[in-house]
């Protein structure tokens, strides 16, 4: 039986299997030949490692059996010992040795040195996406050695290995190289943990002339003494910006975006931005913004929503989370202004949904073009309000109700009666919804493709039907 299928056909079959550990284990247990062929055609691998002395030779041996890897993710299950830098460098050396075909590498197994990155660049010449930890001082001129790199994510650690990095930088002229600008091919840049006194950023900002997406996370500055002079040079062509937990720089970044960027289409601000800073950006921005995502904006109020309604007429998606100062009046005005084009609305953990009866019904009547609706974590949202909105929004494809504890079985009945095109539904932690209603919903939703729900609420009938109709159920 094992010899009835040729190697090429088996590899073709293996490549079409879902990336699930259960499938991998099942295939590997059939025979040594199947195990060899499965490994030989595997293109993506994700590993969680332990910082132990035997890890490095074990990883080298394992990677040697996967010659076709294009994507690799390595994580440490716990913090390494004092020799973390050396340990992570040895791990990266193993990757460089056995994974020369890599296009995507996510290496979060401790801070890596400039010397190990130099080795990686000489072997993995096809890398287009790289995610790593770096320790201070931060230098970025090594990015030039990855000519195919389009996406870069850097998580900055403490200053461990400072002397070693300085010596390597002097030896290879990394600091002298910062005096000239490069033409990097980066289109997506994510930086986490940057401080105002990180002086290695100026060269990077000046050299990112093709940047399309910028993500800053837990950043207290943009480097180089907090000066925005170099930073401004990378803003002109940006299309997407995400600012997560960057309170001290949000207002400054938003101001520079309003002044220097005309191509911005998507903005996410999480936990940051003053009342004046947000209003100034909304009022002065001349971009055709299509997606606005504001999470935990403590100072957001109706004045901001009025400015959004006035200046961002082309908005397709607006997501608001934990907006305690917003009232129904502001949301209704926004709904009227966006009635012809808004396709996605999220009001997550917004007490105005529970505080003002009739709000959702009014929004539903104005926003009949909605395709995505997210009302997650509104614990006091009840059936009457929810059902009244669905009565007008019949074309919703994606509906998320996670943590809406006030909804009951009646809400599920309304969902499949009003929204016959639903494809994706999240009803996790909706304790008022029972298994009987879930089964009825699954059986009467012909377009459903994905559902998130507790396993205890899945009857045998619902589970069988989902499997028959290729509905992905996430429990």
N, C-alpha and C positions, 0 to 999 in steps of 0.2 A: 504493500500500500504506500509506503514511504517513497518508493521510486517511481510511482505512477505520474507524478507531476515534475516537470523540469524545473531547474533552479530559477529561470527567468520568470516563469509563471507564478511560482511560490512568492518570489520577492514582490511581484506586482500585487498579489493578494495581501501580503503583509503591509505594504505601503498604504493600503486602503482601510486597514483596521483603525478604529478609534484609539486615541492615545490614552489608553486605560491600563493600569497595572494588572488588572485581571486578565486582559487579552495577552499582555506580554508574558505573564506567568504561564498561561495555558499553552501558548505557542512553544515556549522554551522547554516545556516538559515532554513534548512529543518525541523528539529525538535530537541527537547532537547536530545532525544536518539542519534541521529546522532552526535550532538555536543559532547556528552559524549564519544561516541565510537571513534570519530575522535581524541579527546584529549588523550584518553587512549592509542592509538596506535601510536601517534606522537613520533618520535625518535629524531627529530632535531628542534631547535627553535632559532630564532635570534631576539633580542629585542633592541630597542634604547630607553633609559630612560631619564627622566628629573630629575635633582637633587632637588627634592622637598620632604618635610617631609612625604607626603602621598605615595611616591614611594615605600618605603620599605614594608609596609603592603600590598600594592597592588600587589607587586611582589610576596610576600609570598603566597597570595591567588591564584594568577595565577599559580605559579609553582605547587601548591598542586593538580591542575587538570591535570598535565602532569606526571604521574607516570613512564612512560617508556622512558623518555628522555635519550639519549646517547650522544647528542651533544648540547651545549648551547653557545650562543654568546651574551654578554651583553656590550653595549656601552652607554656612556653618550652623550646626544645631545649638552650639553654645559658644561662649566667649573663649578664644584661645588663650594660651599662657603668655608669659612675658615676651616670648620670642615670636609674637604674632606676625610681625613683618616678614621674618625669615620663612615662617611656615606658609604664609600666603604666597610669597614669591616662589617657593618650591612647587606649590600647587599650580601656579600660573605657568611655570616652566613645563610641567607635565602637559598642560593644555597646549602650549606652544609646540611641543614635540609631537603630539599624536593627533592634533586637530587642525591641520593646515587648511582644510576646506571651509572652516567656520565663516558664516556670514553674521551670526548673532551670538554675542557672548554676554551673559549676565553673571558676573563674578563678584559675589558679595561674601567672600571668605576671609575678610580682613584687608587692611590697607596694603596696596601694592607699591613697589618702588619704581622709580624712573628707569632703572636698569632692566627690571623685568618687563616693563612696557616696551622698552627698546627691543628686547628679544621677541616679544609677541609680534611686534610690527614687521619683523624680518621674516616670519613664517606664516602668519595669518594675514596675508595681503588682501584677502577678499572681505574683510570685516566691514560691514555696513552699520552695525549697531553694537555699542559697547556700554556696559554698565559696571562701574567699579567704585571701590573705596580709595580715597587718597588721604594722606596725612599732611599736615602743614610742615614746611611752607608749600604753597600750591603753585605748581608750574604747569603750563599748558602747551609749551612749544613742541612737546612730543607728539601732539595731535597731527602735526604735519607729516609724520611718518606713516600715517594711516590714510592714504589717498582716497580710499573708497568709502570712508566713514561718513555716514549721513546722520546718525543718531548717537548722542553721547549723554550719559547720565553719570554724574559724579556726586558721591556722598562723602563729605569731608569729615575726617576723624580728628582727634587731638594731635598734638605735635610729636608723636612718637617717631623716632628715627630721624630727627631733625638734622643731626650732624651728618648722617649717611647721605641724606638727600642733598645737602649743601655741597658736599664733596663731589657727588656725581654731577650736580648741575655745573660746577666749575670745570670739571674734567671734560664735559661734553659741550660746554659753551651755551647752556640753556638760558642763562641770564643775558648774555650778550645778544642772543637771538630775539629778545623781547624788544629790542630797539627798532625793529622793522616790522611792518605789517605783512601778513600772509593772506592768501586767498583760500580759506578753508571751504570744504564742500559741505559742512554741517548745515542741516536743515532743521534738526530738532535738538534742543539743548535743555537738559534738566540739571539744576545745581541745588544741592541741599547742604545747609550748614555754613554758608558763606558769611563772613563777618566784614565789617567796614574796614578793618585793618589788614585784610588779606590782599597783599600787594601783587599777586600774580595774575590778576584778572584783566588788567588793562589791555594786554596783548590779545587776549581771547576776544574781548568785545570788539576791538578794532579789526580783527581778522574774520569775524563771522558776518560776512557781507551777504550771505545767501540764506540766513536764518528765517524759517517760517513759523516755528513754534518755540516758545520759551517758557520753561517752568522753573519757578523759584520756590523752594520749600524750606521753612525754618531758617530763613536768611535774615541777618541783622544788618546787611549792607550789600553793596555790589562791588566791594573791594576797593583797593587803592585809596585808602583814606576816606571813603565815602563819596568820592567825586563821581559825578554822573557824566563827566565830559567824554570819556571813552565809551561808556555804556550806551549813550545816546546813538552812537554810530551804528549799532546793530538793530535798531528799532524800526528803521524805515520800511523794510519789507515784511515785517511780522504779520502773520495772519491769526495766530492763536497765542494767548498769554494766560498762564495760570500762576496766581500768587497765593500760596498756602502758608498761613501762620508766619507772615512777614510784616508784622505790625509797624515796625519802625521805618519801613521803606515804601509801604503801599502807596501813600499819598504822593511821594516823589516820583515813583514809577508811573503812576496813572497820569500825573501832570506831563511827564515827558512823552508818554504815549499819545496824549491828546495833541501835543505840539508837533510831534515828529512822525507819527505813523498814520498813514491814510489807507492802509490795506487790512486793518484789524477786522476780523469777522467773528471771533470768539473770545470772551473774557470770563475767567473764573477768579473770584476773590473769596478766600476762605479765612475768616477770623482776622479782619484787618480793614483799615480804611475809615477815616473820620467822616463826620457828616459833611463838612465842607469839602474834603478831598474827593469824596464820591460824587457830590453834586457838581463840582467843578469839572470833573472828567466827563460826566454825562452831558453837561451843557456845552462844553467846548469841543468834544470829540466830533470829528467830521467823517468818521469811518462809516461804512455800511455794515454796522454790527448786526449779526444774525443770531448769535447765541450769547446770552448773559446768564451767568450762574453766580449767585451771591449766597454764601453760606455763613451763618452766624455774623451778619453785619449789624452790630448792636445799635448803630445810629441810623439805620435805614428807615425812612418814614414816607409818608404820602408825597412829600415834596419831591423826593427822588423818583417815585413812580410816575408823577406828572411829567417830570423832565424826560424820563424814558419814553413815555407815550408821545411826547412832542418831537424828540430828536432821533429816536430809533424806530422809524416807521416800518423798516424792512425786517424787523425782528421775527425770527422763526421759532425761537426757543427762549423761554425765561424760566429759570429755576431759582426759587427762594427757599431758604432753610433757616428756621429759628428766627424769623423776623418779627420781634415782639412789638414794635412800634407801628407796624403797618395796620391800617384799618380796612374795613370792607369798602369804604368810599374810594380809597386809592386803588384798590384792586378792580373795582367795577369800572372806574375811569380808564384804567389800563386795558381792560377787556374790550371796552367800546372802541378804543383807539386801535387795537390789534385784531379786530374782528375779522378782517379779510385775509390775514396771512399766518397768524400764530398756529404752529403745529404741535408744539410741546409746552406743557405747563406743569410745573412742580411746585407744590406748596407743602413742604416737608416740615413736620413739627411746628406748624404755624398756628398759634392759638386763635387767630382771627377766623379760621375755618370753623372752630367750635364756638366762638364767641358771638358770631353774627349770623342768625338764622336767615336763610334765603340767599346767602352769598353764592353758594355753589350753583344754585339754580340759575341765578342771573348770569354768572360766568358761562355756564353751559349754553344759555341762549345766545350769548354774544360770540362764543368761540366754537362755532359748529365745525370748523376745519381741523380741530384737534386730532392728532394721531397718537400722541403719547401723553399720558396723564399719571402723575405721581403724587399721591396723597399720603405717603408713608408716615407712620408714627404720629398721626393725629388720633390719639387714644380715645377722645370723646366724640369722634365722628360717628354719627348714627345713620341708620338705613335711610330715613326720610330725606335727609340732606343729600346723601350720596345718590340715591335713586333719582331724585329730581334733576340732578346734573346729567346723568346718563341718558335721560329721556331726550335730551337735545343733542348729545354728542354720540352719534351713531356710527362714526367712522374710526373710532379708537382702535389702534392695533396693539398698543403696549400699555398695560395698566398695572400699576404698582400700589399695593395697599398694605405693605408690611407694617405690622405693629398697630393696625387699626382695630383695637380691641372691642369697639362698640358695634362693629358690623356683625350681622347675623346671616343666616341662610337666605333670608329675603334678598340680601344684596347680591348673592351669587345667582339667584334666579333672574334678577334684573340685568345682570351682566350678560348672560347669554341671550336674553330676549332683546336687549337694546343694542348690544355691540356684537353683531354677527361676524365681524371681521377680526376679532381678537386673535392675536398670534402669541403674545407673551404676557403672562400673568404672574404676579407675585402676591401670595396671600399668606406668607409665613407670619406666625405669631398673631394671627387673628383668632383669638380664642372663642369668639362667638360663632364662628363658622364650623360646621360639623362635617363628618365624613359623608353623610348622605347628600349634602348639598354639593360637595366637591365632586362626587360621582355623577350627579345630575349635570353639573357644569361641563365635565369632561365629555360626557356622552352627547351633549347638545352644542358643542363648539367645534364646528367642522374645520375651521381654519387654525385651530390651536396647534402651536408647535413647541411651546416651552412653558412649563409651569413650575413655580417654586412653592412647595407646601410641605408640612410635616408628614413624615412617613406614617404616623399613626392615623392620619386622615385619608389615607389611600386604601380604598377597599380593593378586594381581589378583582372586581369587575372593572374599576377605574384603572387599575394597574395593567390589566390585560388589554383593555381598549387603547391605552396610551402606547403600549408596545406595538399593537397592531397598526396604529395610525402614525407611528414614528414620532410620537410626542415625547420630547425630552422632559423628564421629571426630575427636579433637583430637590432633595430632601435635606 
